[in-house]
Structure formats: structure tokens, C-alpha cells
Amino acid sequence: MNAGHFWFLVTGASAALTHMAVFALVTRLWPALMPELANAVGFVVAFCVSFVGHRWFSFKGTSTPLLTSLVRFAATALAGFACNEVVFSALVRLADWPSWLALFVALVVAAGQTFVLGRFWAFKR
């Protein structure tokens, strides 16, 4: 495992934990809120953690300008979130899974997609 892969995993895990913690806080503070909306709030906060970590650690050798990376990463993150939300909603609404377990699975599925788009497009060397 090279340093980039190591930092990708650390950053991804940090963002995922942030996402789950914010989701848990939001659902605890507003239990009547649709879980999909709590998922969206978690995504917004985790996006910041993810971008900073990936830009400065996972893909630090990039020559892509900061603003270009931000716009590209936002596009990849939104695509990842769309994937996340579809998986999450299907597991919660159709399969009747507990929301925390559905969120975990959705985050794992979206992480794979985000890595591929981040490595080969947003932070392309």
C-alpha cells in the first residue's frame, strides 16, 4: 500500500465517521425528520472533511488547481451522494433495515465510486 492509498483510507474513514456522527446527532435532535434528510446533512459536513483530506493528503501530488479540484470533487461527491441516497433509501424503505446499518452500507458503496472518480478525474495527475 502506498502513501496515497493509506491517506485515501484515513480520509475516507474520517469522512464516513463524520457523516455517521452528524447523521446520529441530527436524527437524535429531530427524530421526526426523514432519515434521507439527516443523511444529506451528514453528507454536507463530511464533504468538507473529505475534500481537505483528499486534496492535501490522498492526492497531494496533483497539479490540478484548487478551484478546479473543488468543482470536480463536488461533482464526484454529489454523484457519490446520489448513489449513497439511492442505496440508503432502498435499504431503509424497501428492506426495512435500521437506518444506521443502511447508512454504513451506502457509505461503503459510494466510497468505491468516489475513489475512482477522484483518482482519475477530480485529482488527475
N, C-alpha and C positions, 0 to 999 in steps of 0.2 A: 504494500500500500504506500503510495507516495504522499507527500505533504498535502497536495491539493485534495486528494480523496479523503484524507484524515480530516482536514478542515471542513470539507463538504459535509461529512457526517456530524462533526461537532456543531456546525452552524445549523444544519437541518434538525438535529435533535433539540438544540436550543430553541429554534423557532417553533418546532412542534410542541415542546413543553410550554412555551409561552402561549401558543394557540389554545392548548388544552386548559391551562390555568385561567386564561381570560374567559374561555367558554364556561368553565366551572363557576367562576365568580359571577358572570352575567346571569347564568341560569339560577344561581342561588339568590341573587338580589332581585331578579324579576322572573319568578317561576312560571308566570303565565305567558311569557314571551315564547314565540315559536322557536324551537331549537335551531332551525335554519338561520334565524336572525342572530342568535347568540354565536353560531358558527361564523357568520360574517364579521362580527365584531372581533372575534378571536383572530380571524384572518388579517384584518387591518393592522392590528398590533403586531402580530407575528411577521407581517410583511417587512416592517422596519427592521426587526432583528435579522431577518433573513437577508435583506439587501446589504446591510452593513457587513455582516459576516461573510457573505459570498464575495462581495466586492474587495474587501481588504484582506481576506484570508484564503478562501477557496480558489479564487481566480485572480490572485494578486498580480500575476504576471501579465495581465491583459493590457493591451494598448488602446482599448476602446475608451473613448472619452466618458467621463462620469455621467453626463446627462444622457448620452446615447445608451449607456448601460442601464440607467434608471428606467428609461422609456421601454427598452427591450425587456428588462426584468419585470416591469409592471405587466407587460403583455403576457410574459410566460407565467407570472404568478396568477394573473386573472384566469388564464387557461387552466392552470393547476387548481385554482379555487372552483372553477366551473366543474371540473372533474370531481373534486372533493365534495361539492354540494350535491351533485347527482348521486354519487355513491352513498353519502351520508343520508340523504332523504330517502333513498330506496331502502336502506337498511333500517332506518327508524320507522318509516311509514308502511312499507310493504312487508318487511320481515319482522317487524316489531322488536328490533334489537334495542338494548339500553343505549341511550344517546352517547354515553362516554365510550362504549365499545365501538359503536358505529363511527364516531369521530376518529378514533385511533386507526381503524381500518382505512377510512377515507384519506387520512393524512399519509399513510404508507403508500397507497395507490398514487396519490397526487405527487408525492416526493419523487417517484421514478420519472414521471413525466417532466417535472420541473428540472431535474438534473440534466436530462437530455437536451431540453430547450436552452437551459442556462449554459451548458458546456459548449454546445455547437452553434448558438446564436447570440444570446444576450452578452456573454463574456468571451466571445470568439477571439482567439489569439491571432 
